[in-house]
Amino acid sequence: MKDGSAFLNDNAQRIIDGMIGNAERLRIAVARGPLGECLIDAGAKAAGGVEAGLHMAEAAMGGLGSVSVCMDRASRKWPLTVEVRSSQPVLACLGSQYAGWNLSSQGYFAMGSGPARALARVEPLFEALSYRDTASSAVLVLETAEPPPQAIVEKVGKATGLPTEKLTFLYAPTQSVAGSVQIVARALEVALHKTNDLKFPLENVVDGIGTAPIPAPHPDFLTAMGRTNDAIIYGGSVQLFVKGSSKDARELAEQLPSRASRDHGHPFAEVFKRFKGDFYAIDPLLFSPAEVIVTAIETGDTFRAGERDLQMLERSLG
């Protein structure tokens, strides 16, 4: 897409405006920070909920994805499932939703996701994405229990080229319901990120849909993080529609599922502890959905690989 034509931040701003107008119903808290920035608590001190998490996920995708919940009767203990789909999956997932912006200052740390990233373009990932957003306001989603300090707000304002009063920070911790929902709504995104790591041409990915079970939140961060990761690693399903040869589609399907990782087969919390909390020591191939379907739209062939592990889900999700 041409620069600015996806309206990622404009789309997200409309979602934000809707959330603000329905703050009481969504059980979220809206405030203005010391630099005029808009702060939306969707699950830290505010109660939030499933609906707030769905709005967070759609805002994170820059309005280029549809996120909903459904019931999966095949998963007896955890039937509540999030479904995410996009006809612009690369831009929605990698250009916006991916949590790739490292934001830290004096003890505060958060990974920023959302369309503000496509304005700032400070991450190496954008070397593979030619799109640059244009907007008069920006939205950033943070997986954290605290609003960003002034230094972070100023950093985001400088990187996006916008005054701080035009910035919105939407946040919720992993331990909250909304936080859990917006994290497992990244089932499609992790598949796209691994697709890029596998050097499959991103321009050949034309459509995508993903599902993952919604785990119960947990007050312990490590447990909550383990559950949300396992929901995708052992319970996530993704279908990609791609251009190109059947051979390329088959190879992508075979390499995408999480079972390709050496760390597969253990709850994520255990893996995290084994590596002493060092994310970068964990095999990156683990961060992908359990099962994948890849359809080659130019040949009509479909390839399937991996499978969901319901026993591991029950072990991890409780």
N, C-alpha and C positions, 0 to 999 in steps of 0.2 A: 504494500500500500504506500501511497505517496505520503511524505512527511505531513503530519497534522490531520490527515484524512480519516484516521480512526477515532479521533476525538476521545481518547482514553480518559483524560482528566475531566473533560466536560461531561462524559457519560457518568463517571464516578461521582462528580459533584451533584448530578441530579439524584443519584442514589442517596448521597449524604443528605441532601435537602429533604428527601422523603423520610429518612430516618429521624431527622430533627423534628419534622412535623408530626411524627408518630412516636416521639420519645417515650411518652408515658406507656403506650401500648407495648412498645418493644422493651421496656424496663431498662432504658439506657439513660446516661446522664450527659448533658451537653454543657460545656463551659467555655469561656474565653481565657486563654493564658495571658501571662504578663506582656507578651509581645503581640497580642491581638490574635494569635493563632486559635483555631477552633479545636477543642479537645472533646472527643466523644469516648466515654467509658462504656464499653459494651459488656463488661464482665469482671472488672476488678472490684471496685466498691459497689458499682451498680450490679443488679441481679442478672440482667441480660437474658439470654435464652436461645433456643434453637433458631427462632426467626431472626434474631439479631445476628446470629452467626451466618445465616444465609445471606443477609444483606452485606455483611462484612466480606464474604467470599465474592459476591458479585461486584462490589466496589473494588476489591483487590484485582479483579480481572478487567478493570476498566470498562465495565458494562458490555464486554464482548463475550460473556458467557452467561448461561442460564443455570442456576443452582436451585435444586429442590430436594425434598425428602420423599422417600417411598418406603414400603415395607417389603423386605425380602424374606419370604417364608422358608427359604432353603436354610437360612441361618436361624435356628430355633431360638437361641438365647439372645442374639443381637440382631433382630430383624430390621431395626430402624436404620435406614441407609440414606446417604447423601448421593445425589446424582448430579454430575456437572457435565455440561456439553458446550461446545463452541464450534462455529463455522470459521473462526479465525484463531485456531488453537495456538499457533506459534506466538502470535502477537499478544493474545489474551494471557497465555500461561507464562511464557518466557519474557515477553516485553513488559508485562505488568505484574502478574501474580507471584512470580518467583521471589522468594525472600533472599535477595542477594546483596542488599545495601547494608554494609556494616556501619552501625551508628553507635559510637561509644564516647563517653566523656565523664571523667572523674567518678568512676564506679558504676555509671549507668551504661547498660549495654542492651541493644536490641537489633534485630535484623529487620530492615525495612522492606516491605513489599507494597505493591500497588503502582498506580500509573505515574506517580511522581518520579519513579525511576526512569521512565521514558523521557522525562524532561532533563533530568540530571545527567543520565548516561555516564555514570562514573565507574561502572563495573566492566570488567573484561568481557562479560557475556555479550555486551552490546557491539563488540567487534563482529559478531556473527549476525547481528540484527541491524538492518539498514535503516529501520524506522526511527524517526525522532518526532515526539509529540510537540504540539504547540498549544498553549492554554494560558488563561489569565488567572487560574487557580489550580491547586494541586492537592492530591489526596495520597496519604501514606498510611499503610496498615502496619501496626506493631504488635508482635506477640509478647506482651509484657503486662505487668500489673501496675506500672507507674507511667504517668505521662512524661513526655520527653522534657529534659531540662532546657533552659534557655540556650545553652551552647549548641545543643542538637537542633533546636528550632532555627537558630541562626545559620547553622551549617546547611540545613535543607533549603532554607531560603536562598542562600548564596549559590548553591549548586543548581537550583531550578531557575534562578534569575527572577524570583518573585518576592514581593514584600511578604513579611511573615504573617500579616493579617489575611493573606490569601491562601494560607496553608491549613489543611485539616489533618489531624492525627487521630486515627481510629484505632483503639487498642483494647485488648482483652488478654488475660493470661491463659496459658495452656490448661490450667486447672479449672477453668470455667466452662460452662456449657457452650457459650458462643465461641470461645477459643477452640474447643474441641471440634466444633462443627466446621469452622473456617479452615482448620488444619487438614482434616480428612477430605475437605473439598479440594485438596491439592492432588488428588489421585491422578488426574489427567496431567497436571503440571509436572509431577515427578517423572511420568512416562516421557513427556516432551524433553525434559532436561537430560534424561538418559539417552534419548534419541540423538540429541546434539552431541553428547559425549561419545556416542558410537559412530560419529561422523556421517550419519545419514543426512542427506540434504534436507534442511528444514523447509525449503521452498516446495518440497514434494509432499509435505504433510498438509492436507487440505481440510480435514474435518476430524473431530474426535469426541469421544464420550467416555466418562469414567464413573465408577461407583465405588463406595467403601462404606463399611458399617460405622455408625456413630457410637463411640464408646462412652461409658459413663465417666464423668469427670472425677478426679481424685485430688484431695488437698495436697498430697505430696507431689512435688514437681516431677521427680524422676519417674514415678509411677504413671502420672498423667502423660508425660512425654512418651514413655514406653507404649502406652495404650494407643495413642494417636498414630505413632509410627507403625505399630503392628497392625492397626486397622487397614493400612495401605499395603504393607509388606506381605501380610498373610490373608488379607480379605479384600484387597483392591482388584477391580476388573476394569480394563481399558480396551476400547476398540479405536483404532486409527484407520483412517481412509487416506491412502497415499497414491501418488503418481509414481510411475517407473515400472521396472520389470517385476515379474513374479519372483524371480531369484532374490532381488533386493528386499522385497516385502517378506519373503520367507526368512531370510537372514535376520531382519529386524525383529520379527516375531520371536525367533529362537533366542535372541540375545537380550530382549527386554525384561522378561520376568525376574523377580527378585531371587528366584532359586539359583540363578547364575552366580550368585555371590558366595564366597567362602564362609561368610558369617551367617548365612541363611540356616534356619533350623533352631534358632534360639530366640527367646523373647528379646526385644530390642533393649529393654532396661538391663538385662544381663550382659548383653554385648557392650553397652555403654559403660557399665561398671568394669568390665574386663579391660577396657582400654582407658580406664581412669578418667573418663569424661572427655577424652580427646576425640572430637568428631572426625578430625582429619585422619585418624588412625584406622577408622572403620572403613571397610571395603566400600567404596562409593557405589558399586554395583548392587548393594543391598537396597538402596533407596529407589525402589520401583515397585509397581503393582505386582500382585501375586500371579495374575493371569492376564494374557494379552491376546487380542485378536487384531490382525493386520489385514486389511482388504486392499488389494491392488486394483484400483478403479479402472485402469486401462486394459486389464486382462480379465477381470471378473473373478480372480482367484482370491481365496481367503485362507489365512494361515493362523493356527492357534497354538499357543504354548503356555506352559505353566498351569497352575490350578490353585484355588483357594485352599487354605489349611484351616478348616473349622475347628479342629482340635486345638491347634495353637492359639486361635482366637479366643477360645474359651479359657485356655490356660492364662492368657495375657489379660484379657478384658474382664475376667472375674465372673 
